[in-house]
Amino acid sequence: MSTETDTTEPTRIAFMCVQNAGRSQMSTAFAERERERRGLETAIEILTGGTHPADHVHDEVVEVMDEVGLDLSDRTPREITLEELRSCDYVATMGCSTLDVGQVGDDVTVADWALDDPDGEDPERVREIRDEIETRVAALFDEIESDE
């Protein structure tokens, strides 16, 4: 019986954007739920942050995430460092990053999801962005599981 899985480092995923107040927060919440659904709590570590974090998660984002049972009202946007990103296996940017992805390094898989900013959008548009994020997060988890 191998104990290799007991000593392997968790796969680290970061979801980042500029303000860490919309898309990256939605992505993080869906990833946390996906990790739990798949029983990967010890295998996947999730980070989120922004290059210039806002004071709070956008109200329209909190509202539409609440509709799918995910409460973001107590989340606080935070800054993410280049060192944190370099420690990740996967980094998903939301299409607004001020990050020079070349600085992250070749060992990190970086994907730019190029999603519209939900800030100030009407609820229907925010729901569309939310649903696209949910689909992308599930696909990322499928990719991670197939790589292991």
N, C-alpha and C positions, 0 to 999 in steps of 0.2 A: 504494500500500500504506500503510495507516494504522498509525501507531505509538502510537495512543491507548492501547491496552491496556498498552503498556510503561510509561506514565507514570501510570496511574490508581492511586489508593491501594487497597490490599486491603480487602475487606469484613471488618469486625471483628465477631466474635461473642464474647459473654461468657456463661458458664454460672456462675451464682452461687447460693449458699444461705448459711445461717448458718455452719455449721462447715467447709464445703468438704472434707468427709471421706466423702461418699457419693454422692448423686445428681449433684452438679455434677462430681465427679471421673469418674463413669461417663460422663456426657454429654460431657465433654472428650475422654476416650479414644475414644469412638465417633466424635466429630467429627473427631479427628485421622485416624482410619482412613478415614472417609468422604472427607475432603479428599484423602487420598492415592489412594484408589480412583478418584476422579473427576478426578485430575490437576490439582487446584486449589491446589497447595502455595504458589504465589506470589499467588493471588487471594484467599485466605481466611486471616485471622489469628485465632487462637483464644486467648481469655483465660479464666481461671477464678479463683475466689476466694470468700471468705466474709466476712461482716460480723464474725464472732467465730470465727476458724479453730481447729479442733481440733489436737491434737498430731500426729496421724497419720490416714491413711485407715482407715476402719472395716475390721476383719479380715474380716467377712462379705462386704464389697464386694470386697476384694482376691481372696477365694476364688472368688466367682461370675464375676468378670471374667476370672480366669485360665482358667476353663472355656471361654471363647470366644476365648482366645488373646491377651488384653490384660493386660499385667503392670502393676499399679498399686502394687506393693510399694515402689517407690522414690519415689513421689510424696509431696510434703509439702503439706498444706493451707496456704494463704496468704490474707492479707487482700487484698481488692479495694477500690480507692478509688472515690469518686464521680467523680473526674476520669477514671479509666480507663473507667468505665461510660459517661460522656458521650462518650467518643471512639469508642464502638461504633456499629455500624449495627443490631445485634440483641442483645438481652439476654434470656436465658431464666432465670427464677427458678424454683425448685423447689417453691414452695408454702410455704416457711417463712421467707421473707425478712423481715428487719427493715428493709429498704430502703423508703423512701418513693419509689415509682417516679416520682412527679411531679417529684422533684428531678433525675431523669436528663435530662429535656428532651424536647421534642417531636420532635427529629430522630432519636430512637432508638426502634426498634420493640421494645417490651417485651412478653413473653409469660410468664404465670405458668402453669407446667406442672402445678402442684398435685399433685405426686407424694408418696406416702407415704414417710416416712423409713425407710431400710433398717436403721438402727442397732438392733441387738438382735433383729431379726426372724429367723425360721427361714430356712434356705437356699432353700426353695421360694418363699417370699414375696419374698426378695431377687432371685431369678431373674425373677419376674414384673415387678418394678420395673425391673430391668435390660433386659428385653425391651421394655417400654413406652418406655424411654429410647431404645433403639436405633431404634425405629420413629419416634419424634418427631424425632430427630436427622436421619434420612434425609429426613423430610418437610420439615424446615427447609432442608436443602440443596437439595431440589427447588424450594422457594419462592425461595431466593436465586438459583438458576440461571435460573428463569423471569423474575425481575425484571431480569436483566441484558441 
